[in-house]
Amino acid sequence: MTAAPLLEIDDLHVSVDDSEILRGLSLTVGEGEVHALMGPNGSGKSTLANTLLANPAYRITAGRIAFRGEDVTRLPTDERAARGIFLGFQHPEEISGVSVLNFLRQALAVRKGIPDLSVLEVRLALMEWTKRLGMDDRFQERYLNEGFSGGEKKRNEILQMAMMEPDLAVLDETDSGLDIDALRTVADGIAEVRAARPGLGILLITHYQRILDHLTPDAVHVLLDGRIVASGGPELAQRIERQGFDTFKDEVAA
């Protein structure tokens, strides 16, 4: 029998404050694949990211989300995360008084199902990953995202992804607000995590083609008005770069 896809979204409808944002979105991501989801502001990209991690402000009115063949549509955030779904935030929250080390120890304790997870074990793993990602190992003692630059916040999201060892990573506009050098550093970090976990599936949500210059996707999808209106290979992202999203609006209207 063929194994179930890593992520399968079927005819998903999602509302926020009684306004429908996603209007029948379907998408499948296989093990080890990178899928780029592109669309203009207001198309529903971040709504999908929040829905995949069960943000209660986003109400599923129809459709289904399956992870490794299991229906997770009604599961809460912690249970989805424990199963191996990770969300990299567009705007990571600052948490004063909680170090990167302690945050990750608590998160890993839930992910691994080990309440008394050793601080030393987490510290050693952090030291290894900060080195692999080209980060100062003193980073782990800083309060989570407090005083971080935009690039540091995004690199911290990649560090968390590496440490949490998810099966699926949803990266919500990880490239936003980054200059060329920081973008390359973040893309290199994603590639390093993929090298360590070749089965990792990634749903990369972005406005722009530029991160795809460093991270070649297996598939590109165009999201407009809550629906995927086009899918293809990397050439689709290049077309968006040349022509913008209006060309797809015209095609849908026709």
Beta strands, then each sheet from edge to edge (+ up, - down):
strand 1: 7-16
strand 2: 19-29
strand 3: 34-38
strand 4: 59-67
strand 5: 70-71
strand 6: 85-88
strand 7: 95-99
strand 8: 143-144
strand 9: 168-172
strand 10: 201-206
strand 11: 219-224
strand 12: 227-232
sheet 1: 2+ 1- 4+ 5-
sheet 2: 6+ 9+ 10+ 3+ 11+ 12-
sheet 3: 7+ 8-
end
